[in-house]
Amino acid sequence: MPRPDEDPKLQAEAGIAWLLAAALHKLKELFGNRLSADDLLAAAKRAIAGISPEESGPSWEQALFCTIESAQRVQRLRKAVRIVGTIAELTAPQVLRVDVDGKPMEVEAVCVRIADASGQSMWSLDVLGKDLVDRLHRCWCAGAATEFLAVPIALPIAVGGKKPSFALDESRMNFFLHLRDLRTCASAFDLLAANTTERARAEEILRSLRRRGVTPIAFLYETVVRLIGAVGLVSFPLLVTLLRFAAFQALSCGHIDHASGRLHAIVPGPPGVGKGLLQLAAKLLNLLYVQVSPTKVSAAGLVGASHNTAAGWVSSAGAMARASGGVLLLQDAHGWGPAIVRQLAPVLQEVMEDGLVRDSVAGGVVREAGSSLLIDLNRFQHLGSDPHTGGAEAALLGVRPVLSRADLLCDIPPDAERAWAVGRAMCDAVGTGRERLEGSVEVRELRLLVALLRDRHPHVDITGVREDLGNAFDRVYEANRTFIRATPESGDVPVRLAITFARFISAIARSHDRSHAEPADVDEAAEYVNLKLNFLKMTAPAPTVRAPRATGRANPADWVGRHAGSAADRR
Protein backbone atom coordinates (compact mmCIF):
# COMPACT_ATOMS: atom_id res chain seq x y z
CA MET A 1 0.00 0.00 0.00
CA PRO A 2 1.47 3.43 -0.86
CA ARG A 3 2.24 5.73 2.00
CA PRO A 4 -0.23 8.61 2.56
CA ASP A 5 2.40 11.26 1.77
CA GLU A 6 3.02 9.78 -1.71
CA ASP A 7 -0.54 9.20 -2.96
CA PRO A 8 -2.77 12.26 -3.62
CA LYS A 9 -5.88 10.11 -3.37
CA LEU A 10 -4.90 8.94 0.09
CA GLN A 11 -4.20 12.54 1.05
CA ALA A 12 -7.79 13.43 0.19
CA GLU A 13 -8.98 10.41 2.13
CA ALA A 14 -7.16 11.77 5.17
CA GLY A 15 -9.53 14.73 5.21
CA ILE A 16 -12.58 12.51 4.83
CA ALA A 17 -11.39 10.20 7.58
CA TRP A 18 -11.03 13.11 9.98
CA LEU A 19 -14.43 14.56 9.13
CA LEU A 20 -16.11 11.22 9.60
CA ALA A 21 -14.33 10.70 12.89
CA ALA A 22 -15.46 14.15 14.05
CA ALA A 23 -19.04 13.23 13.16
CA LEU A 24 -18.74 10.01 15.13
CA HIS A 25 -17.48 11.88 18.20
CA LYS A 26 -20.34 14.36 17.97
CA LEU A 27 -22.88 11.55 17.70
CA LYS A 28 -21.34 9.81 20.69
CA GLU A 29 -21.82 13.00 22.72
CA LEU A 30 -25.43 13.41 21.55
CA PHE A 31 -26.68 9.84 21.54
CA GLY A 32 -24.21 7.92 23.74
CA ASN A 33 -24.69 4.19 23.23
CA ARG A 34 -27.77 4.72 21.05
CA LEU A 35 -25.67 5.37 17.96
CA SER A 36 -27.38 3.76 14.95
CA ALA A 37 -26.52 3.24 11.31
CA ASP A 38 -29.20 5.76 10.23
CA ASP A 39 -27.78 8.46 12.49
CA LEU A 40 -24.34 7.64 11.16
CA LEU A 41 -25.39 7.94 7.51
CA ALA A 42 -27.05 11.27 8.13
CA ALA A 43 -24.01 12.61 9.97
CA ALA A 44 -21.66 11.32 7.27
CA LYS A 45 -23.68 13.05 4.54
CA ARG A 46 -23.63 16.32 6.48
CA ALA A 47 -19.91 15.97 7.18
CA ILE A 48 -18.79 15.51 3.60
CA ALA A 49 -21.54 17.42 1.83
CA GLY A 50 -19.10 20.12 0.79
CA ILE A 51 -16.64 17.69 -0.85
CA SER A 52 -17.41 16.48 -4.34
CA PRO A 53 -16.53 12.92 -5.39
CA GLU A 54 -14.20 14.26 -8.06
CA GLU A 55 -12.30 16.30 -5.51
CA SER A 56 -12.17 13.65 -2.79
CA GLY A 57 -11.36 10.56 -4.84
CA PRO A 58 -13.34 7.73 -3.15
CA SER A 59 -16.96 7.12 -4.04
CA TRP A 60 -19.87 7.51 -1.65
CA GLU A 61 -20.20 3.74 -1.26
CA GLN A 62 -16.51 3.31 -0.42
CA ALA A 63 -16.48 6.13 2.11
CA LEU A 64 -19.70 5.02 3.80
CA PHE A 65 -18.52 1.40 3.98
CA CYS A 66 -15.54 2.45 6.07
CA THR A 67 -17.70 4.86 8.07
CA ILE A 68 -20.17 2.14 9.09
CA GLU A 69 -17.37 -0.28 10.00
CA SER A 70 -15.69 2.49 11.99
CA ALA A 71 -18.87 3.33 13.87
CA GLN A 72 -19.32 -0.29 14.87
CA ARG A 73 -15.76 -0.39 16.18
CA VAL A 74 -16.16 2.88 18.10
CA GLN A 75 -19.35 1.49 19.62
CA ARG A 76 -17.46 -1.58 20.83
CA LEU A 77 -14.59 0.45 22.24
CA ARG A 78 -16.91 3.08 23.80
CA LYS A 79 -13.92 5.31 24.49
CA ALA A 80 -10.59 6.41 23.11
CA VAL A 81 -7.67 4.03 23.53
CA ARG A 82 -4.29 4.82 25.09
CA ILE A 83 -1.26 3.66 23.14
CA VAL A 84 2.34 3.84 24.34
CA GLY A 85 4.91 4.01 21.59
CA THR A 86 7.32 6.22 19.69
CA ILE A 87 6.78 8.47 16.70
CA ALA A 88 8.43 6.55 13.90
CA GLU A 89 7.68 9.04 11.13
CA LEU A 90 6.17 12.51 10.82
CA THR A 91 5.34 13.69 7.32
CA ALA A 92 5.31 17.25 6.02
CA PRO A 93 2.14 19.23 6.91
CA GLN A 94 -0.47 19.70 4.20
CA VAL A 95 -3.33 22.19 4.01
CA LEU A 96 -6.87 20.84 3.69
CA ARG A 97 -10.02 22.85 3.09
CA VAL A 98 -12.93 21.86 5.30
CA ASP A 99 -16.38 23.24 6.01
CA VAL A 100 -17.14 23.80 9.71
CA ASP A 101 -20.62 25.06 10.58
CA GLY A 102 -21.03 26.38 7.05
CA LYS A 103 -17.76 28.31 7.14
CA PRO A 104 -14.84 27.23 4.93
CA MET A 105 -11.59 26.79 6.82
CA GLU A 106 -8.04 25.70 6.03
CA VAL A 107 -6.35 23.40 8.52
CA GLU A 108 -3.04 21.58 8.65
CA ALA A 109 -3.06 17.83 8.09
CA VAL A 110 -0.13 15.62 9.01
CA CYS A 111 0.45 11.90 8.76
CA VAL A 112 2.07 10.23 11.77
CA ARG A 113 3.34 6.68 11.97
CA ILE A 114 3.40 5.28 15.51
CA ALA A 115 5.41 2.20 16.53
CA ASP A 116 4.69 0.44 19.78
CA ALA A 117 7.12 -1.73 21.76
CA SER A 118 6.32 -4.81 19.68
CA GLY A 119 7.22 -2.98 16.47
CA GLN A 120 3.60 -2.78 15.25
CA SER A 121 3.10 0.34 13.11
CA MET A 122 -0.11 2.38 12.99
CA TRP A 123 -0.80 5.26 10.64
CA SER A 124 -2.70 8.30 11.83
CA LEU A 125 -4.50 10.38 9.22
CA ASP A 126 -5.56 13.44 11.12
CA VAL A 127 -6.24 17.12 10.88
CA LEU A 128 -4.49 18.63 13.86
CA GLY A 129 -4.28 22.00 15.52
CA LYS A 130 -1.05 23.95 15.55
CA ASP A 131 -0.40 23.21 19.23
CA LEU A 132 -0.76 19.46 18.72
CA VAL A 133 1.43 19.55 15.60
CA ASP A 134 4.16 21.38 17.54
CA ARG A 135 4.02 18.87 20.38
CA LEU A 136 4.17 15.99 17.91
CA HIS A 137 7.29 17.47 16.35
CA ARG A 138 8.98 17.94 19.74
CA CYS A 139 8.22 14.35 20.76
CA TRP A 140 9.48 13.08 17.41
CA CYS A 141 12.76 14.97 17.80
CA ALA A 142 13.21 13.74 21.38
CA GLY A 143 12.46 10.15 20.42
CA ALA A 144 11.17 9.39 23.93
CA ALA A 145 8.28 7.08 24.71
CA THR A 146 4.98 8.89 24.18
CA GLU A 147 1.45 8.17 25.32
CA PHE A 148 -1.18 8.74 22.63
CA LEU A 149 -4.89 9.22 23.19
CA ALA A 150 -6.54 8.08 19.96
CA VAL A 151 -9.70 6.65 18.45
CA PRO A 152 -9.51 3.88 15.84
CA ILE A 153 -11.45 5.32 12.89
CA ALA A 154 -11.15 3.07 9.84
CA LEU A 155 -9.29 0.54 7.82
CA PRO A 156 -7.49 2.00 4.80
CA ILE A 157 -10.28 3.35 2.61
CA ALA A 158 -10.78 1.13 -0.44
CA VAL A 159 -10.03 2.67 -3.82
CA GLY A 160 -11.47 1.50 -7.14
CA GLY A 161 -14.63 -0.08 -5.74
CA LYS A 162 -12.82 -2.86 -3.85
CA LYS A 163 -13.53 -3.49 -0.21
CA PRO A 164 -10.73 -4.52 2.16
CA SER A 165 -9.98 -8.23 1.91
CA PHE A 166 -9.80 -8.63 5.69
CA ALA A 167 -12.35 -7.92 8.41
CA LEU A 168 -12.03 -5.69 11.43
CA ASP A 169 -10.81 -7.56 14.47
CA GLU A 170 -10.27 -6.38 18.04
CA SER A 171 -6.86 -8.00 18.30
CA ARG A 172 -5.40 -6.47 15.13
CA MET A 173 -4.13 -2.97 14.49
CA ASN A 174 -4.87 -2.72 10.77
CA PHE A 175 -6.60 0.62 11.28
CA PHE A 176 -5.83 4.28 11.19
CA LEU A 177 -5.97 6.36 14.36
CA HIS A 178 -7.53 9.72 15.01
CA LEU A 179 -5.20 11.41 17.49
CA ARG A 180 -6.88 13.49 20.12
CA ASP A 181 -3.96 14.19 22.47
CA LEU A 182 -0.46 13.05 23.34
CA ARG A 183 2.07 13.51 26.09
CA THR A 184 5.56 12.33 26.89
CA CYS A 185 5.59 9.36 29.25
CA ALA A 186 6.76 11.09 32.40
CA SER A 187 6.21 8.20 34.78
CA ALA A 188 6.45 4.43 34.90
CA PHE A 189 2.66 4.21 35.19
CA ASP A 190 2.40 6.13 31.92
CA LEU A 191 4.57 3.52 30.22
CA LEU A 192 2.06 0.88 31.31
CA ALA A 193 -0.88 3.10 30.31
CA ALA A 194 -2.28 2.28 33.76
CA ASN A 195 -5.69 3.65 34.64
CA THR A 196 -6.81 4.99 38.01
CA THR A 197 -8.10 1.63 39.19
CA GLU A 198 -4.81 -0.11 38.41
CA ARG A 199 -2.79 2.56 40.20
CA ALA A 200 -4.95 2.15 43.26
CA ARG A 201 -4.47 -1.62 43.02
CA ALA A 202 -0.68 -1.18 43.07
CA GLU A 203 -0.94 0.94 46.23
CA GLU A 204 -3.12 -1.73 47.82
CA ILE A 205 -0.56 -4.47 47.02
CA LEU A 206 2.22 -2.42 48.60
CA ARG A 207 0.16 -1.75 51.75
CA SER A 208 -0.63 -5.45 52.03
CA LEU A 209 3.08 -6.33 51.83
CA ARG A 210 3.86 -3.86 54.62
CA ARG A 211 1.20 -5.33 56.88
CA ARG A 212 2.62 -8.83 56.33
CA GLY A 213 6.21 -7.69 56.82
CA VAL A 214 7.23 -8.78 53.30
CA THR A 215 9.67 -6.68 51.31
CA PRO A 216 8.78 -5.89 47.67
CA ILE A 217 11.91 -7.67 46.40
CA ALA A 218 10.93 -10.86 48.23
CA PHE A 219 7.42 -10.69 46.76
CA LEU A 220 8.73 -10.03 43.23
CA TYR A 221 11.28 -12.84 43.42
CA GLU A 222 8.94 -15.45 44.88
CA THR A 223 6.15 -14.64 42.43
CA VAL A 224 8.46 -14.80 39.41
CA VAL A 225 9.97 -18.12 40.55
CA ARG A 226 6.48 -19.57 40.87
CA LEU A 227 5.28 -18.23 37.51
CA ILE A 228 8.28 -19.42 35.49
CA GLY A 229 8.39 -22.77 37.31
CA ALA A 230 12.05 -22.56 38.36
CA VAL A 231 13.19 -25.62 40.35
CA GLY A 232 16.43 -26.78 41.93
CA LEU A 233 17.32 -23.31 43.25
CA VAL A 234 18.56 -24.70 46.60
CA SER A 235 21.49 -26.36 44.86
CA PHE A 236 22.00 -23.48 42.39
CA PRO A 237 22.49 -20.22 44.36
CA LEU A 238 23.95 -18.45 41.31
CA LEU A 239 20.59 -18.66 39.55
CA VAL A 240 18.94 -17.15 42.63
CA THR A 241 21.35 -14.22 42.34
CA LEU A 242 20.53 -13.80 38.66
CA LEU A 243 16.76 -13.91 39.18
CA ARG A 244 17.05 -11.26 41.88
CA PHE A 245 19.07 -9.22 39.42
CA ALA A 246 16.12 -9.35 36.99
CA ALA A 247 14.03 -7.54 39.62
CA PHE A 248 16.78 -4.98 40.29
CA GLN A 249 17.15 -4.37 36.57
CA ALA A 250 13.41 -3.68 36.20
CA LEU A 251 13.60 -1.23 39.13
CA SER A 252 16.62 0.68 37.81
CA CYS A 253 15.82 4.11 36.37
CA GLY A 254 16.94 7.72 36.24
CA HIS A 255 20.54 8.84 36.02
CA ILE A 256 23.76 8.41 37.96
CA ASP A 257 25.45 11.78 37.54
CA HIS A 258 25.68 12.12 33.74
CA ALA A 259 25.33 8.39 33.05
CA SER A 260 22.16 6.37 32.61
CA GLY A 261 20.81 4.71 35.74
CA ARG A 262 19.68 1.53 33.97
CA LEU A 263 21.38 -1.80 34.72
CA HIS A 264 22.86 -3.87 31.89
CA ALA A 265 23.92 -7.52 31.88
CA ILE A 266 25.93 -9.90 29.70
CA VAL A 267 25.44 -13.51 30.75
CA PRO A 268 27.48 -16.20 28.95
CA GLY A 269 26.92 -19.88 29.55
CA PRO A 270 26.28 -23.17 27.79
CA PRO A 271 22.74 -24.26 26.84
CA GLY A 272 20.43 -25.46 29.58
CA VAL A 273 21.92 -23.60 32.55
CA GLY A 274 19.17 -21.02 33.17
CA LYS A 275 19.77 -18.20 30.68
CA GLY A 276 16.27 -18.69 29.28
CA LEU A 277 14.74 -18.40 32.75
CA LEU A 278 16.55 -15.11 33.27
CA GLN A 279 15.16 -13.78 29.98
CA LEU A 280 11.66 -14.94 30.92
CA ALA A 281 11.89 -13.26 34.34
CA ALA A 282 12.97 -10.02 32.63
CA LYS A 283 9.92 -10.19 30.35
CA LEU A 284 7.56 -10.58 33.29
CA LEU A 285 9.05 -7.86 35.51
CA ASN A 286 9.90 -5.06 33.10
CA LEU A 287 7.26 -2.53 32.12
CA LEU A 288 7.89 -3.36 28.47
CA TYR A 289 10.35 -5.43 26.52
CA VAL A 290 11.60 -5.73 22.97
CA GLN A 291 13.16 -8.97 21.78
CA VAL A 292 15.44 -8.94 18.74
CA SER A 293 15.97 -12.01 16.60
CA PRO A 294 19.63 -13.07 16.76
CA THR A 295 19.64 -13.79 13.03
CA LYS A 296 18.45 -10.32 12.03
CA VAL A 297 20.23 -8.02 14.47
CA SER A 298 21.89 -4.99 12.88
CA ALA A 299 22.95 -1.48 13.81
CA ALA A 300 20.07 -0.01 11.79
CA GLY A 301 17.59 -2.29 13.52
CA LEU A 302 18.81 -1.24 16.97
CA VAL A 303 19.33 2.49 16.31
CA GLY A 304 16.84 3.26 13.55
CA ALA A 305 16.48 3.07 9.79
CA SER A 306 16.42 6.11 7.53
CA HIS A 307 14.68 6.51 4.20
CA ASN A 308 14.08 9.35 1.79
CA THR A 309 10.60 10.80 1.32
CA ALA A 310 9.09 13.80 -0.41
CA ALA A 311 9.64 15.71 2.82
CA GLY A 312 13.32 14.70 2.99
CA TRP A 313 15.19 12.09 4.96
CA VAL A 314 13.25 10.65 7.89
CA SER A 315 14.38 8.23 10.54
CA SER A 316 12.32 5.42 12.07
CA ALA A 317 12.95 4.47 15.69
CA GLY A 318 14.89 1.25 16.25
CA ALA A 319 14.53 -1.42 18.89
CA MET A 320 16.52 0.49 21.53
CA ALA A 321 14.27 3.55 21.37
CA ARG A 322 11.13 1.38 21.38
CA ALA A 323 12.38 -0.38 24.52
CA SER A 324 13.02 2.89 26.38
CA GLY A 325 11.90 2.44 29.97
CA GLY A 326 11.98 -1.34 29.64
CA VAL A 327 14.49 -3.98 28.58
CA LEU A 328 16.00 -4.97 25.25
CA LEU A 329 16.59 -8.72 25.04
CA LEU A 330 19.44 -9.87 22.79
CA GLN A 331 19.70 -13.65 22.67
CA ASP A 332 22.38 -15.93 21.25
CA ALA A 333 24.94 -13.17 20.76
CA HIS A 334 27.60 -15.82 20.16
CA GLY A 335 26.24 -15.92 16.61
CA TRP A 336 27.42 -12.36 15.94
CA GLY A 337 30.46 -12.43 13.73
CA PRO A 338 33.37 -9.98 14.09
CA ALA A 339 31.92 -7.68 11.42
CA ILE A 340 28.54 -7.42 13.22
CA VAL A 341 30.26 -6.88 16.57
CA ARG A 342 32.33 -4.02 15.13
CA GLN A 343 29.07 -2.33 14.06
CA LEU A 344 27.14 -2.99 17.25
CA ALA A 345 29.85 -2.33 19.86
CA PRO A 346 29.72 1.51 19.60
CA VAL A 347 25.93 1.39 19.78
CA LEU A 348 25.95 -0.81 22.89
CA GLN A 349 28.57 1.39 24.55
CA GLU A 350 26.51 4.52 23.88
CA VAL A 351 23.33 3.07 25.34
CA MET A 352 25.11 1.67 28.43
CA GLU A 353 26.83 4.96 29.12
CA ASP A 354 24.49 7.76 27.98
CA GLY A 355 21.12 6.11 27.36
CA LEU A 356 21.02 7.67 23.86
CA VAL A 357 21.29 6.51 20.27
CA ARG A 358 22.25 8.64 17.28
CA ASP A 359 21.19 8.07 13.69
CA SER A 360 24.03 9.39 11.55
CA VAL A 361 21.96 9.42 8.33
CA ALA A 362 18.85 11.48 9.06
CA GLY A 363 20.62 14.64 10.13
CA GLY A 364 22.04 13.02 13.25
CA VAL A 365 18.72 12.40 14.98
CA VAL A 366 19.32 11.71 18.67
CA ARG A 367 16.79 9.50 20.43
CA GLU A 368 16.37 8.63 24.06
CA ALA A 369 17.12 4.96 24.66
CA GLY A 370 16.64 4.52 28.39
CA SER A 371 16.45 0.76 28.05
CA SER A 372 18.30 -1.92 29.94
CA LEU A 373 20.26 -4.48 27.96
CA LEU A 374 20.14 -8.19 28.70
CA ILE A 375 22.50 -10.13 26.44
CA ASP A 376 22.92 -13.88 26.72
CA LEU A 377 25.29 -16.02 24.68
CA ASN A 378 27.29 -19.18 24.68
CA ARG A 379 30.88 -18.61 25.73
CA PHE A 380 32.13 -20.08 22.45
CA GLN A 381 30.84 -19.58 18.94
CA HIS A 382 30.06 -23.25 18.28
CA LEU A 383 27.99 -25.44 20.55
CA GLY A 384 30.11 -27.99 22.38
CA SER A 385 33.36 -26.08 21.88
CA ASP A 386 35.65 -25.38 24.77
CA PRO A 387 39.19 -24.10 25.23
CA HIS A 388 40.57 -27.67 25.19
CA THR A 389 39.11 -28.45 21.75
CA GLY A 390 40.15 -25.13 20.27
CA GLY A 391 36.70 -23.51 19.96
CA ALA A 392 36.76 -19.79 19.14
CA GLU A 393 35.46 -17.50 21.87
CA ALA A 394 32.40 -15.38 21.02
CA ALA A 395 33.48 -12.16 19.31
CA LEU A 396 31.51 -9.94 21.69
CA LEU A 397 33.54 -11.15 24.69
CA GLY A 398 36.67 -9.71 23.11
CA VAL A 399 35.38 -6.11 23.16
CA ARG A 400 36.70 -4.82 26.47
CA PRO A 401 34.92 -1.40 26.36
CA VAL A 402 31.55 -3.16 26.14
CA LEU A 403 32.41 -5.57 28.96
CA SER A 404 33.64 -2.81 31.27
CA ARG A 405 30.38 -0.85 30.82
CA ALA A 406 28.12 -3.82 31.60
CA ASP A 407 27.00 -3.91 35.24
CA LEU A 408 26.63 -7.68 35.50
CA LEU A 409 29.05 -10.11 33.90
CA CYS A 410 28.46 -13.65 34.98
CA ASP A 411 29.63 -16.86 33.34
CA ILE A 412 27.29 -19.72 34.29
CA PRO A 413 29.48 -22.84 34.48
CA PRO A 414 28.23 -26.20 33.18
CA ASP A 415 27.43 -28.88 35.75
CA ALA A 416 26.12 -32.22 34.56
CA GLU A 417 25.09 -33.41 38.03
CA ARG A 418 23.15 -30.22 38.67
CA ALA A 419 21.44 -30.50 35.29
CA TRP A 420 20.27 -34.04 36.08
CA ALA A 421 19.06 -32.95 39.53
CA VAL A 422 17.08 -30.06 37.99
CA GLY A 423 15.60 -32.40 35.38
CA ARG A 424 14.50 -34.80 38.12
CA ALA A 425 12.88 -31.95 40.05
CA MET A 426 11.04 -30.85 36.89
CA CYS A 427 9.52 -34.32 36.62
CA ASP A 428 7.70 -33.59 39.88
CA ALA A 429 6.65 -30.05 38.92
CA VAL A 430 5.98 -30.08 35.16
CA GLY A 431 2.37 -29.75 34.08
CA THR A 432 0.15 -29.08 31.08
CA GLY A 433 -2.63 -26.66 30.33
CA ARG A 434 -0.96 -23.59 31.80
CA GLU A 435 -2.24 -20.28 30.56
CA ARG A 436 -0.01 -17.88 28.69
CA LEU A 437 1.88 -15.71 31.16
CA GLU A 438 1.93 -12.60 28.99
CA GLY A 439 -1.23 -10.62 29.67
CA SER A 440 -2.19 -12.50 32.84
CA VAL A 441 -3.47 -10.65 35.89
CA GLU A 442 -0.50 -11.67 38.06
CA VAL A 443 2.05 -10.40 35.54
CA ARG A 444 0.15 -7.13 35.23
CA GLU A 445 0.20 -6.70 39.01
CA LEU A 446 3.94 -7.39 39.10
CA ARG A 447 4.54 -4.63 36.57
CA LEU A 448 2.21 -2.27 38.40
CA LEU A 449 4.20 -2.80 41.61
CA VAL A 450 7.47 -2.16 39.76
CA ALA A 451 5.99 1.03 38.26
CA LEU A 452 4.81 2.20 41.67
CA LEU A 453 8.24 1.71 43.25
CA ARG A 454 9.94 3.54 40.39
CA ASP A 455 7.53 6.46 40.61
CA ARG A 456 7.71 6.64 44.42
CA HIS A 457 11.50 6.64 44.47
CA PRO A 458 12.79 8.28 41.26
CA HIS A 459 15.96 9.33 43.08
CA VAL A 460 17.74 7.45 45.85
CA ASP A 461 19.94 9.31 48.33
CA ILE A 462 23.25 7.47 48.85
CA THR A 463 24.82 10.17 51.02
CA GLY A 464 24.40 8.12 54.20
CA VAL A 465 26.39 5.16 52.84
CA ARG A 466 29.31 6.97 51.22
CA GLU A 467 31.73 5.67 53.84
CA ASP A 468 30.43 2.11 53.41
CA LEU A 469 30.69 2.50 49.63
CA GLY A 470 34.28 3.73 49.90
CA ASN A 471 35.23 0.83 52.15
CA ALA A 472 33.62 -1.69 49.78
CA PHE A 473 35.48 -0.12 46.84
CA ASP A 474 38.78 -0.38 48.73
CA ARG A 475 38.13 -4.06 49.49
CA VAL A 476 37.45 -4.73 45.82
CA TYR A 477 40.69 -2.99 44.87
CA GLU A 478 42.79 -4.90 47.40
CA ALA A 479 41.33 -8.23 46.24
CA ASN A 480 42.05 -7.44 42.57
CA ARG A 481 45.22 -5.35 42.77
CA THR A 482 47.33 -7.85 40.82
CA PHE A 483 44.79 -8.02 37.98
CA ILE A 484 44.42 -4.24 37.77
CA ARG A 485 48.18 -3.70 37.58
CA ALA A 486 48.70 -6.48 35.04
CA THR A 487 46.05 -5.15 32.62
CA PRO A 488 46.67 -1.47 31.92
CA GLU A 489 44.11 -1.66 29.08
CA SER A 490 41.43 -1.98 31.81
CA GLY A 491 42.12 1.51 33.09
CA ASP A 492 38.45 2.52 32.75
CA VAL A 493 37.28 -0.30 35.04
CA PRO A 494 37.52 1.69 38.34
CA VAL A 495 35.29 4.48 37.00
CA ARG A 496 32.81 1.97 35.59
CA LEU A 497 32.75 0.11 38.91
CA ALA A 498 31.80 3.28 40.78
CA ILE A 499 28.84 3.79 38.43
CA THR A 500 27.88 0.12 38.72
CA PHE A 501 27.93 0.38 42.52
CA ALA A 502 25.62 3.41 42.43
CA ARG A 503 23.20 1.77 39.98
CA PHE A 504 22.88 -1.35 42.07
CA ILE A 505 22.54 0.51 45.37
CA SER A 506 19.74 2.69 43.94
CA ALA A 507 17.83 -0.27 42.53
CA ILE A 508 18.23 -2.34 45.71
CA ALA A 509 16.93 0.56 47.84
CA ARG A 510 13.86 0.85 45.60
CA SER A 511 13.27 -2.88 45.96
CA HIS A 512 12.86 -2.28 49.71
CA ASP A 513 10.54 0.72 49.16
CA ARG A 514 13.13 3.27 50.29
CA SER A 515 14.40 6.57 48.90
CA HIS A 516 17.63 6.29 50.86
CA ALA A 517 20.36 3.67 50.81
CA GLU A 518 21.45 1.56 53.77
CA PRO A 519 24.71 -0.37 54.42
CA ALA A 520 23.04 -3.68 53.55
CA ASP A 521 22.40 -2.32 50.04
CA VAL A 522 26.13 -1.74 49.59
CA ASP A 523 26.93 -5.30 50.69
CA GLU A 524 24.50 -6.81 48.16
CA ALA A 525 25.79 -4.53 45.40
CA ALA A 526 29.35 -5.68 46.16
CA GLU A 527 28.30 -9.26 45.41
CA TYR A 528 27.39 -8.32 41.83
CA VAL A 529 30.50 -6.17 41.43
CA ASN A 530 32.68 -9.13 42.42
CA LEU A 531 30.93 -11.29 39.80
CA LYS A 532 31.82 -8.69 37.19
CA LEU A 533 35.47 -8.49 38.21
CA ASN A 534 35.85 -12.26 38.35
CA PHE A 535 34.60 -12.48 34.79
CA LEU A 536 36.92 -9.70 33.61
CA LYS A 537 39.87 -11.52 35.17
CA MET A 538 38.84 -14.76 33.52
CA THR A 539 38.58 -13.19 30.05
CA ALA A 540 41.61 -10.88 30.33
CA PRO A 541 44.15 -11.54 27.57
CA ALA A 542 47.34 -13.22 28.74
CA PRO A 543 50.26 -10.79 28.92
CA THR A 544 52.67 -11.20 26.03
CA VAL A 545 56.41 -11.31 26.71
CA ARG A 546 58.36 -9.48 24.06
CA ALA A 547 62.06 -10.02 23.36
CA PRO A 548 64.13 -6.97 24.33
CA ARG A 549 65.09 -4.82 21.39
CA ALA A 550 68.81 -4.35 20.70
CA THR A 551 70.07 -0.86 21.40
CA GLY A 552 73.14 0.84 20.03
CA ARG A 553 75.38 -0.40 17.22
CA ALA A 554 75.98 -4.11 16.52
CA ASN A 555 79.32 -5.60 17.61
CA PRO A 556 81.50 -6.04 14.46
CA ALA A 557 83.31 -9.05 15.97
CA ASP A 558 80.03 -10.89 16.42
CA TRP A 559 79.03 -10.12 12.85
CA VAL A 560 82.36 -11.35 11.43
CA GLY A 561 82.24 -14.49 13.59
CA ARG A 562 78.75 -15.43 12.37
CA HIS A 563 79.54 -14.93 8.71
CA ALA A 564 82.99 -16.57 8.93
CA GLY A 565 81.39 -19.67 10.38
CA SER A 566 78.85 -19.74 7.57
CA ALA A 567 81.63 -19.51 4.95
CA ALA A 568 83.58 -22.36 6.57
CA ASP A 569 80.52 -24.56 6.53
CA ARG A 570 79.98 -23.94 2.83
CA ARG A 571 83.57 -24.98 2.03
Secondary structure, 3 states (H helix, E strand, C coil): CCCCCCCHHHHHHHHHHHHHHHHHHHHHHHHHHHCCHHHHHHHHHHHCCCCCHHHHCCCHHHHHHHHHHHHHHHHHHCCCEEEEEEEEEECCCEEEEEEECCEEEEEEEEEEEEEECCCCEEEEEEECCHHHHHHHHHHHHHCCCEEEEEEEEECCCCCCCCCCCCCCCCCCCCCEEEEEEEEECCCHHHHHCCCHHHHHHHHHHHHHHHHHCCCHHHHHHHHHHHHHCCCCCCCCHHHHHHHHHHHHHHHCCCEECCEECCCCEEEECCCCCCHHHHHHHHHHHCCCEEEECCCCCCHHHHHEEEEEECCEEEEEECHHHHCCCCEEEECCHHHCCHHHHHHHHHHHHHHHHHCEEEECCCCCEEEECCCEEEEEECCECCCCCCCCCCCCECHHHHCHHHHHHCCEECCCCCCHHHHHHHHHHHHHHCCCCCCCCCCCHHHHHHHHHHHHHHHHCCCCECHHHHHHHHHHHHHHHHHCHHHHHHCHHHCCHHHHHHHHHHHHHHHHHHHCCCCECCHHHHHHHHHHHHHHHHHHHHHCCCCCCCCCCCCCCCCHHHHHHHHHHHHHHHC
